[in-house]
Amino acid sequence: MSFTAQIKEELILHYTKKRPARKAELAALVLLDEKNVSRDPEKGVFIYTFTSLKKTFNINLEYEELLHPEGLVKESDSKRAFLRGAFLAKGTVSDPGKSYHFEIVTDEQKDADFLKKLMGDFGISPKSSIRRGKQVVYLKEANEIADILNVMEAPKALMNFENTRIVREVRGKINRQVNCETANINKTVTASMKQIEDIHYISSTVGIDALDENLQQIAHLRLENTEIPLSELGKLLDPPIGKSGVNHRMRKLSEIAQDLREQRGE
């Protein structure tokens, strides 16, 4: 079952005792679902399933109220209910394990603006766009998707969303750390190979014994410890020196090797 289906399954079972909220939810369900609504320039709105819904829910909801839903959502409970109905009619949420995306699609710009206003009343700032002639009100921030699930009163879906979000973020953090460590290892290995190459070149030309004592020490240590980082290499010296000191000596060896290559036209 998709995450959208899980949320809708929970919202369908939600029941509020307050009649204005039930009217608001019903209005959103009917108004935003084009299967139930046909707009005619002369007749306005015609509701295919409107009469049966009114009887089922025992709600006195007039056609005119659908054209002006702002009159139905003055209280917080009714605003929540309208957003709940809107999502049930035309909403989707992506799998939080893959991406963060919540949207509600409408036919009319005014309906999209109304949804944005309602979300704004709860401190949520959705964006909107046009897709294949439809108005799309959407959220792409994890925090705001969690907020809208809370506003629509879907606690189970909210808990699942947060749990998946935590796992995803922890996994992402671990991957970033692994990638960083791998990059550092590769950098260390590459630098070590270049240092060893320079030391071997010096050894094969003028000989390591031609170097001063400090450079001889670090050259021999690097050949004996090809994979350890400079900070660890410095601890093996007597007396020990820091990473910057080791780096300075390695730079000096590299310069000597480069000078020798240039002298030999290599």
C-alpha positions in Angstrom: 0.0 0.0 0.0 1.3 3.4 -1.0 1.9 6.1 1.7 -0.9 8.2 0.2 -3.3 5.2 0.5 -2.2 4.7 4.1 -3.0 8.3 4.9 -6.3 8.3 3.2 -7.3 5.1 4.9 -6.7 6.8 8.2 -8.5 10.0 7.3 -11.5 8.2 6.0 -12.0 6.7 9.5 -11.6 10.0 11.1 -14.9 11.4 12.5 -15.6 14.8 14.1 -18.7 15.4 16.1 -18.9 19.1 15.1 -21.3 19.6 12.3 -19.6 22.7 10.7 -16.4 20.6 10.4 -18.3 17.7 8.8 -19.9 20.2 6.3 -16.5 21.7 5.5 -15.0 18.2 4.8 -17.9 17.2 2.7 -17.7 20.5 0.7 -14.0 19.9 0.0 -14.6 16.3 -1.1 -17.3 17.3 -3.5 -15.9 20.5 -4.8 -12.4 19.3 -5.6 -13.3 16.0 -7.2 -14.2 16.6 -10.8 -16.1 13.3 -10.9 -18.7 14.9 -8.7 -18.7 18.4 -10.1 -19.5 19.8 -13.5 -19.0 23.6 -14.0 -21.3 25.3 -16.4 -21.0 29.0 -17.3 -24.8 29.5 -17.0 -25.8 27.0 -14.3 -22.7 27.3 -12.1 -22.0 24.0 -10.3 -23.9 20.8 -10.7 -23.3 18.1 -8.1 -23.7 14.5 -9.4 -23.6 12.8 -6.0 -24.5 15.8 -3.9 -28.1 14.8 -2.8 -27.1 11.3 -1.7 -24.2 12.7 0.3 -26.4 15.2 2.1 -28.8 12.4 3.0 -26.1 10.0 4.1 -24.4 12.6 6.4 -27.7 14.4 7.4 -26.0 17.7 6.6 -27.9 20.8 5.3 -25.4 22.0 2.7 -26.5 24.2 -0.1 -25.1 24.3 -3.6 -24.2 28.0 -3.2 -21.9 27.1 -0.2 -19.7 25.1 -2.5 -19.0 28.2 -4.5 -18.0 30.1 -1.4 -16.3 27.6 0.9 -14.7 30.3 3.0 -18.0 30.7 4.8 -17.7 27.1 6.0 -14.3 27.3 7.5 -14.2 30.1 10.0 -13.1 27.8 12.9 -9.9 25.8 13.3 -11.8 22.5 13.3 -13.5 23.3 10.0 -10.2 24.5 8.4 -8.6 21.2 9.4 -11.7 19.3 8.0 -11.6 21.1 4.7 -8.0 20.3 4.2 -8.7 16.7 5.1 -11.4 16.5 2.5 -9.3 18.2 -0.1 -6.5 15.7 0.4 -9.0 12.8 0.3 -10.3 14.1 -3.0 -7.2 15.2 -4.8 -4.1 14.8 -2.6 -1.0 12.6 -2.8 2.2 12.2 -0.8 5.4 10.6 -2.0 7.1 7.7 -0.1 9.1 9.6 2.6 11.8 7.0 2.2 12.5 8.2 -1.3 11.5 11.9 -1.4 9.5 14.6 0.3 6.5 15.8 -1.7 2.9 16.6 -0.7 0.4 18.0 -3.2 -3.3 18.7 -3.8 -4.5 19.3 -7.3 -7.4 21.6 -8.2 -9.1 22.7 -11.4 -9.5 26.3 -10.4 -7.0 29.0 -9.4 -9.3 30.3 -6.7 -9.5 26.8 -5.1 -5.7 26.6 -5.0 -5.5 30.1 -3.5 -8.0 29.1 -0.9 -6.0 25.9 0.1 -2.9 28.0 0.4 -4.6 30.4 2.6 -5.9 27.7 4.9 -2.5 26.1 5.2 -1.1 29.5 5.9 -3.4 29.9 8.8 -1.5 26.9 10.4 1.9 28.4 9.7 2.5 26.3 6.6 3.8 28.0 3.4 2.9 25.9 0.3 4.0 26.7 -3.2 1.9 26.3 -6.3 2.4 25.6 -10.0 0.5 24.6 -13.1 0.8 21.0 -14.4 -1.1 20.0 -17.6 -3.6 22.8 -17.0 -4.2 21.9 -13.4 -3.4 24.0 -10.3 -1.0 22.1 -8.0 -0.5 23.2 -4.4 2.6 21.5 -3.0 5.1 21.1 -0.1 8.6 19.8 -0.4 10.0 20.4 3.1 9.8 17.5 5.5 8.9 19.7 8.4 5.9 21.2 6.5 4.7 17.8 5.4 4.8 16.6 9.0 2.9 19.8 9.9 0.1 19.2 7.4 -0.3 15.6 8.5 -0.8 16.9 12.0 -3.2 19.6 10.8 -5.3 17.0 9.0 -5.3 14.9 12.2 -3.5 11.8 10.8 -1.4 10.7 13.8 -0.5 7.2 12.6 0.7 8.6 9.2 2.6 11.3 11.0 4.4 8.7 13.2 5.2 6.6 10.2 6.5 9.7 8.3 8.7 10.8 11.2 10.1 7.3 11.7 10.9 6.9 8.0 12.4 10.4 8.0 14.7 9.6 10.9 15.9 6.4 9.3 16.5 8.2 6.0 18.4 11.1 7.6 20.5 8.8 9.7 21.3 6.7 6.7 22.2 9.8 4.7 24.4 11.1 7.5 26.2 7.7 7.6 26.7 7.7 3.8 28.1 11.2 3.9 30.5 10.2 6.6 31.6 7.1 4.7 32.1 9.1 1.5 34.1 11.7 3.4 36.3 9.1 5.0 36.7 7.3 1.7 37.8 10.5 0.1 40.2 11.2 2.9 41.7 7.7 2.6 42.0 8.1 -1.2 43.7 11.5 -0.7 46.1 10.0 1.9 47.0 7.0 -0.3 47.5 9.2 -3.4 49.8 11.6 -1.5 51.7 8.7 0.1 52.3 7.1 -3.4 53.7 10.4 -4.7 55.9 10.8 -1.6 57.3 7.2 -2.0 57.9 7.8 -5.7 59.9 11.0 -4.9 61.9 9.2 -2.1 62.7 6.3 -4.5 63.9 8.7 -7.1 66.2 10.5 -4.7 67.5 7.1 -3.5 68.2 6.0 -7.1 70.0 9.2 -8.0 72.0 10.8 -5.2 71.0 8.4 -2.5 69.0 9.1 0.7 72.3 9.4 2.7 72.9 12.6 0.8 70.0 14.3 2.6 70.3 16.0 5.9 69.4 13.9 9.0 65.8 15.1 9.4 65.0 14.3 5.8 66.7 10.9 6.0 64.6 10.0 9.1 61.3 11.0 7.5 62.2 9.3 4.2 63.1 6.0 5.8 59.9 6.1 8.0 57.7 6.8 4.9 59.2 3.8 3.1 58.6 1.6 6.1 55.0 2.9 6.7 53.5 3.5 3.3 49.8 3.9 4.3 49.6 5.8 7.6 48.7 9.5 7.5 51.3 12.3 8.2 50.0 12.9 11.8 50.8 9.2 12.7 54.1 9.3 10.8 55.2 12.3 12.9 54.6 10.3 16.2 57.2 7.7 15.1 60.0 10.3 15.0 62.3 10.9 17.9 61.5 13.4 19.1 57.9 13.3 17.7 56.7 16.2 15.5 53.2 17.3 14.4 51.5 16.9 11.1 52.6 20.4 9.8 56.3 19.5 10.6 56.0 16.2 8.7 54.3 18.0 5.8 57.1 20.5 5.6 59.7 17.8 5.4 57.7 15.9 2.7 57.4 19.1 0.7 61.2 19.5 0.9 61.7 15.9 -0.3 59.3 16.6 -3.2 61.3 19.8 -4.1 64.6 17.9 -4.1 63.2 15.2 -6.3 61.7 17.7 -8.7 65.1 19.6 -8.9 66.8 16.3 -9.6 64.4 15.5 -12.4 64.9 18.9 -14.0 68.7 18.6 -13.8 68.4 15.3 -15.7 65.9 16.7 -18.1 63.2 14.3 -16.9 
